[in-house]
Amino acid sequence: MTSLSGIGRSAAVALLKAGWNVIITGRRDDALQHTVKLADDDGATGKHFALSGDITDEAFVKQLFAAGTGYFGRLDLVFNNAGIGAPQVPIEELSLETFQQVESSTTAPLRRTYHVLTRNAHTQLAAGHATGALQPDGRVIPEATFDVKHVGDSIVHIANLPNDVTVLEYNIMATGVPYVGRG
């Protein structure tokens, strides 16, 4: 699980509070420790350990899985929410380098097991949407956001479903968000 901030952090804290054992990973150890502290301060009962690294590095991903199975005995759920955003510019102004960085961060060697689509969860990454987001017609208008806690709670709900239930896709978004896909 990646959980430096925003959705990943919310999911990690919610899973730990629900009693799940969680591997917390991300690039910055200080942010990982902050996630652990938030969970502990919120009464989390699940066991956890933090391992910092880069999930776009396949060797690290293998190390992460080996550490997880070694520590917990097995893995029941993988939740990856790593990714970076692009600046709010028309697509034709987005550099190829920036596009490739965004693409590689979201399609890293650790693939999403549960495909949870979120739209405008109020995180540091999406905070600017509340003051104004670029629309397809060129306008910049404020967009609705919602508390990221609802994403964490949704992940716990999906994770606790019985094994004879499959969730292929789950979409959670703020009420009042403009047309999905901005198109």
Beta strands, then each sheet from edge to edge (+ up, - down):
strand 1: 22-26
strand 2: 48-52
strand 3: 116-119
strand 4: 121-122
strand 5: 133-134
strand 6: 140-141
strand 7: 146-147
strand 8: 170-173
sheet 1: 1+ 2+
sheet 2: 3+ 8+
sheet 3: 4+ 7+
sheet 4: 5+ 6-
end
